[in-house]
Amino acid sequence: MFIVCKFMKNIVFILICLFLGSCATQTVNFEEPKQVLQKPTYYKKDTFLLGMGPSTDINASKICNGSNNIYKVDAEQTTSDLVIAWATFGIYTPRSIAIYCK
């Protein structure tokens, strides 16, 4: 009986952690598209110490050949990013970046 109760507490704790550590997405739209957009360019932004440590910078204007050619930037913390962050106890916390050019 004691083993089952302890097991259930662990399951409840893991489920609470999963719900509290949910995915997050931030989107910046620069303007409405007037033409069909290209496929996005995907990057991983590496951060350390739960995002408080040094991180890599991604230059969207360089990728889109000028800041006038940027349509949208999505920064997302996907499920795989969260699993990696949990596995490293927050030491390494990646984010997925998608850059849409005109």
C-alpha positions as CSV (number, residue, x, y, z in Angstrom):
1,M,0.0,0.0,0.0
2,F,2.8,2.4,0.9
3,I,4.6,1.7,-2.4
4,V,1.5,2.5,-4.4
5,C,0.8,5.7,-2.5
6,K,4.4,6.9,-3.0
7,F,4.2,6.0,-6.7
8,M,1.0,8.0,-7.2
9,K,2.6,11.0,-5.5
10,N,5.5,10.8,-7.9
11,I,3.2,10.6,-10.9
12,V,1.2,13.6,-9.6
13,F,4.4,15.6,-9.1
14,I,5.6,14.8,-12.6
15,L,2.3,15.8,-14.1
16,I,2.3,19.1,-12.2
17,C,5.8,19.8,-13.4
18,L,4.8,19.1,-17.0
19,F,1.8,21.4,-16.9
20,L,3.8,24.2,-15.2
21,G,6.6,23.9,-17.7
22,S,4.5,24.3,-20.8
23,C,5.6,25.4,-24.3
24,A,5.7,29.1,-25.1
25,T,5.7,31.0,-28.4
26,Q,6.4,34.7,-29.1
27,T,5.7,36.1,-32.6
28,V,6.6,39.5,-34.0
29,N,4.9,40.4,-37.3
30,F,6.5,43.3,-39.1
31,E,3.8,43.7,-41.8
32,E,1.1,41.8,-43.7
33,P,2.5,39.8,-46.6
34,K,1.8,41.1,-50.1
35,Q,3.2,37.9,-51.7
36,V,3.7,34.3,-51.0
37,L,6.3,33.9,-48.2
38,Q,9.4,31.8,-48.5
39,K,9.8,28.8,-46.2
40,P,11.1,29.9,-42.8
41,T,14.7,29.6,-41.8
42,Y,15.0,27.6,-38.5
43,Y,17.6,28.1,-35.8
44,K,18.3,27.0,-32.3
45,K,19.0,29.8,-29.8
46,D,21.3,28.4,-27.1
47,T,20.9,29.8,-23.6
48,F,22.3,28.7,-20.3
49,L,21.2,28.8,-16.6
50,L,17.4,29.0,-17.4
51,G,18.0,31.7,-20.0
52,M,19.9,34.0,-17.6
53,G,23.4,33.1,-18.8
54,P,25.1,34.0,-22.1
55,S,23.2,33.2,-25.3
56,T,23.7,33.2,-29.0
57,D,22.5,36.1,-31.1
58,I,20.6,35.6,-34.4
59,N,20.7,38.5,-36.9
60,A,17.4,38.3,-38.8
61,S,18.3,41.3,-41.1
62,K,21.4,39.5,-42.2
63,I,19.4,36.3,-43.0
64,C,16.8,38.2,-44.9
65,N,19.3,40.5,-46.8
66,G,18.1,43.6,-45.0
67,S,15.7,44.6,-42.3
68,N,13.1,45.7,-44.9
69,N,12.8,42.0,-46.0
70,I,11.8,40.6,-42.6
71,Y,8.2,39.5,-42.4
72,K,7.9,37.6,-39.1
73,V,10.1,36.1,-36.4
74,D,8.8,33.3,-34.2
75,A,10.6,32.3,-30.9
76,E,9.2,29.1,-29.5
77,Q,10.1,26.8,-26.7
78,T,9.0,23.4,-28.1
79,T,8.4,20.2,-26.2
80,S,11.8,18.8,-27.3
81,D,13.5,22.1,-26.0
82,L,11.8,21.6,-22.6
83,V,12.8,17.9,-22.4
84,I,16.5,19.0,-23.0
85,A,16.2,21.7,-20.4
86,W,14.7,19.3,-17.9
87,A,17.4,16.6,-18.7
88,T,20.1,19.2,-18.0
89,F,18.3,20.6,-14.9
90,G,18.1,24.0,-16.6
91,I,21.8,24.4,-17.3
92,Y,21.2,24.3,-21.1
93,T,17.9,25.8,-22.2
94,P,17.4,25.9,-26.0
95,R,14.7,27.8,-27.9
96,S,13.6,27.3,-31.5
97,I,13.6,30.4,-33.8
98,A,11.8,30.6,-37.2
99,I,12.6,33.6,-39.4
100,Y,10.2,34.4,-42.3
101,C,11.6,36.6,-45.1
102,K,9.6,38.3,-47.9
